[in-house]
Amino acid sequence: MDQIKRDCFAWNEARNYCNALSEVLCATKQCPFYKTSAQNEHDKQKYYRPEPKRGFLCEQPVMRLEDGKCYASAKEAAEQLGGRSQYIVDACNRKCDSSLGYHWRWL
């Protein structure tokens, strides 16, 4: 009796293999990851998060963690605080712990 779930989103018919796991679990027991392609598409739409906008990192919005103050860009924050935007970008990318005396994160 063939128990393999061939309608699973991860099943690769050409290779006769599961793309999600290193073994075909559904051949011997119930697979905890099984879902149909329709379910998978529904979940993608439900949990979809658009990628951050592209461009120069210094133009991306940032937040100062100490007080939650938000800036429209790392460049604007640097201009107001009298520093370089690259330092804030580095802090957001966790290349350094802080910049201009503050801790930073991307919005």
ZADO-1210 file (C-alpha; in nm, 4 decimals, padded with zeros to 6 digits):
<atoms>
<atom x="00.0000" y="00.0000" z="00.0000" code="MET" pos="1"/>
<atom x="00.1463" y="00.3334" z="-00.1071" code="ASP" pos="2"/>
<atom x="00.1105" y="00.5898" z="00.1742" code="GLN" pos="3"/>
<atom x="00.3206" y="00.8623" z="00.0148" code="ILE" pos="4"/>
<atom x="00.1316" y="01.1912" z="-00.0030" code="LYS" pos="5"/>
<atom x="00.1940" y="01.2901" z="-00.3626" code="ARG" pos="6"/>
<atom x="-00.0337" y="01.5951" z="-00.3369" code="ASP" pos="7"/>
<atom x="00.1958" y="01.7504" z="-00.0737" code="CYS" pos="8"/>
<atom x="00.3504" y="02.0869" z="-00.1604" code="PHE" pos="9"/>
<atom x="00.6989" y="01.9492" z="-00.0937" code="ALA" pos="10"/>
<atom x="00.6716" y="01.6347" z="-00.3046" code="TRP" pos="11"/>
<atom x="00.9013" y="01.6355" z="-00.6062" code="ASN" pos="12"/>
<atom x="00.7428" y="01.3987" z="-00.8583" code="GLU" pos="13"/>
<atom x="01.0399" y="01.4159" z="-01.0954" code="ALA" pos="14"/>
<atom x="01.2830" y="01.2984" z="-00.8275" code="ARG" pos="15"/>
<atom x="01.0290" y="01.0874" z="-00.6360" code="ASN" pos="16"/>
<atom x="01.1498" y="01.2645" z="-00.3236" code="TYR" pos="17"/>
<atom x="01.0421" y="01.5099" z="-00.0516" code="CYS" pos="18"/>
<atom x="01.1938" y="01.8582" z="-00.0937" code="ASN" pos="19"/>
<atom x="01.1179" y="01.9582" z="00.2677" code="ALA" pos="20"/>
<atom x="01.2736" y="01.6664" z="00.4529" code="LEU" pos="21"/>
<atom x="01.5825" y="01.4502" z="00.4177" code="SER" pos="22"/>
<atom x="01.3653" y="01.1364" z="00.4081" code="GLU" pos="23"/>
<atom x="01.0144" y="01.0523" z="00.2926" code="VAL" pos="24"/>
<atom x="00.8393" y="01.0213" z="00.6293" code="LEU" pos="25"/>
<atom x="00.4936" y="00.9693" z="00.4872" code="CYS" pos="26"/>
<atom x="00.6043" y="00.6356" z="00.3405" code="ALA" pos="27"/>
<atom x="00.6377" y="00.4859" z="00.6901" code="THR" pos="28"/>
<atom x="00.4433" y="00.7131" z="00.9280" code="LYS" pos="29"/>
<atom x="00.2429" y="01.0333" z="00.9377" code="GLN" pos="30"/>
<atom x="00.4429" y="01.3362" z="00.8236" code="CYS" pos="31"/>
<atom x="00.4102" y="01.6367" z="01.0596" code="PRO" pos="32"/>
<atom x="00.4791" y="01.8789" z="00.7738" code="PHE" pos="33"/>
<atom x="00.2219" y="01.7537" z="00.5235" code="TYR" pos="34"/>
<atom x="-00.0039" y="02.0084" z="00.3579" code="LYS" pos="35"/>
<atom x="-00.1518" y="02.0318" z="00.0127" code="THR" pos="36"/>
<atom x="-00.0263" y="02.2787" z="-00.2446" code="SER" pos="37"/>
<atom x="-00.3497" y="02.4775" z="-00.1968" code="ALA" pos="38"/>
<atom x="-00.2914" y="02.4951" z="00.1794" code="GLN" pos="39"/>
<atom x="00.0673" y="02.6024" z="00.1206" code="ASN" pos="40"/>
<atom x="-00.0394" y="02.8857" z="-00.1141" code="GLU" pos="41"/>
<atom x="-00.3012" y="02.9977" z="00.1388" code="HIS" pos="42"/>
<atom x="-00.0393" y="03.0059" z="00.4165" code="ASP" pos="43"/>
<atom x="00.2014" y="03.2005" z="00.1956" code="LYS" pos="44"/>
<atom x="-00.0628" y="03.4679" z="00.1388" code="GLN" pos="45"/>
<atom x="-00.1646" y="03.4737" z="00.5051" code="LYS" pos="46"/>
<atom x="00.1877" y="03.5150" z="00.6392" code="TYR" pos="47"/>
<atom x="00.3388" y="03.7052" z="00.3472" code="TYR" pos="48"/>
<atom x="00.5606" y="03.9969" z="00.4437" code="ARG" pos="49"/>
<atom x="00.6881" y="04.2144" z="00.1647" code="PRO" pos="50"/>
<atom x="01.0619" y="04.2517" z="00.1356" code="GLU" pos="51"/>
<atom x="01.1996" y="04.5805" z="00.2618" code="PRO" pos="52"/>
<atom x="01.2280" y="04.8437" z="-00.0046" code="LYS" pos="53"/>
<atom x="01.5543" y="04.8440" z="-00.1908" code="ARG" pos="54"/>
<atom x="01.7942" y="05.1319" z="-00.2113" code="GLY" pos="55"/>
<atom x="02.0692" y="05.2822" z="-00.0055" code="PHE" pos="56"/>
<atom x="02.0684" y="05.1612" z="00.3526" code="LEU" pos="57"/>
<atom x="02.1203" y="05.5152" z="00.4805" code="CYS" pos="58"/>
<atom x="01.7745" y="05.5980" z="00.3364" code="GLU" pos="59"/>
<atom x="01.5954" y="05.3243" z="00.5347" code="GLN" pos="60"/>
<atom x="01.3936" y="05.4172" z="00.8484" code="PRO" pos="61"/>
<atom x="01.5573" y="05.3520" z="01.1856" code="VAL" pos="62"/>
<atom x="01.4617" y="05.3544" z="01.5530" code="MET" pos="63"/>
<atom x="01.6675" y="05.4628" z="01.8512" code="ARG" pos="64"/>
<atom x="01.6117" y="05.1890" z="02.1111" code="LEU" pos="65"/>
<atom x="01.6751" y="05.3911" z="02.4245" code="GLU" pos="66"/>
<atom x="01.3622" y="05.6048" z="02.3844" code="ASP" pos="67"/>
<atom x="01.1869" y="05.4530" z="02.0812" code="GLY" pos="68"/>
<atom x="01.2390" y="05.7659" z="01.8700" code="LYS" pos="69"/>
<atom x="01.1940" y="05.6899" z="01.5009" code="CYS" pos="70"/>
<atom x="01.3642" y="05.8598" z="01.2101" code="TYR" pos="71"/>
<atom x="01.2646" y="05.8494" z="00.8451" code="ALA" pos="72"/>
<atom x="01.6196" y="05.7477" z="00.7554" code="SER" pos="73"/>
<atom x="01.9596" y="05.6781" z="00.9071" code="ALA" pos="74"/>
<atom x="02.0814" y="05.9844" z="00.7175" code="LYS" pos="75"/>
<atom x="01.8248" y="06.2089" z="00.8862" code="GLU" pos="76"/>
<atom x="01.9121" y="06.0666" z="01.2296" code="ALA" pos="77"/>
<atom x="02.2817" y="06.1266" z="01.1692" code="ALA" pos="78"/>
<atom x="02.2210" y="06.4850" z="01.0562" code="GLU" pos="79"/>
<atom x="02.0154" y="06.5620" z="01.3677" code="GLN" pos="80"/>
<atom x="02.2669" y="06.4000" z="01.6020" code="LEU" pos="81"/>
<atom x="02.5798" y="06.5265" z="01.4289" code="GLY" pos="82"/>
<atom x="02.7351" y="06.2050" z="01.3073" code="GLY" pos="83"/>
<atom x="02.7725" y="05.9815" z="01.0044" code="ARG" pos="84"/>
<atom x="02.4865" y="05.7715" z="00.8724" code="SER" pos="85"/>
<atom x="02.7237" y="05.4805" z="00.8038" code="GLN" pos="86"/>
<atom x="02.7785" y="05.4393" z="01.1778" code="TYR" pos="87"/>
<atom x="02.4030" y="05.4050" z="01.2338" code="ILE" pos="88"/>
<atom x="02.3767" y="05.1606" z="00.9422" code="VAL" pos="89"/>
<atom x="02.6562" y="04.9526" z="01.0965" code="ASP" pos="90"/>
<atom x="02.4777" y="04.9501" z="01.4334" code="ALA" pos="91"/>
<atom x="02.1504" y="04.8420" z="01.2685" code="CYS" pos="92"/>
<atom x="02.3331" y="04.5644" z="01.0864" code="ASN" pos="93"/>
<atom x="02.4922" y="04.4675" z="01.4193" code="ARG" pos="94"/>
<atom x="02.8456" y="04.5242" z="01.3008" code="LYS" pos="95"/>
<atom x="02.8902" y="04.7303" z="01.6174" code="CYS" pos="96"/>
<atom x="02.6962" y="04.7582" z="01.9415" code="ASP" pos="97"/>
<atom x="02.5979" y="05.1257" z="01.9228" code="SER" pos="98"/>
<atom x="02.6482" y="05.4479" z="01.7347" code="SER" pos="99"/>
<atom x="02.6494" y="05.8106" z="01.8442" code="LEU" pos="100"/>
<atom x="02.5820" y="05.6908" z="02.1999" code="GLY" pos="101"/>
<atom x="02.2622" y="05.5009" z="02.1099" code="TYR" pos="102"/>
<atom x="02.1525" y="05.1528" z="02.0091" code="HIS" pos="103"/>
<atom x="01.9750" y="05.1322" z="01.6708" code="TRP" pos="104"/>
<atom x="01.7443" y="04.8964" z="01.4823" code="ARG" pos="105"/>
<atom x="01.5783" y="04.9033" z="01.1391" code="TRP" pos="106"/>
<atom x="01.2075" y="04.9771" z="01.1320" code="LEU" pos="107"/>
</atoms>
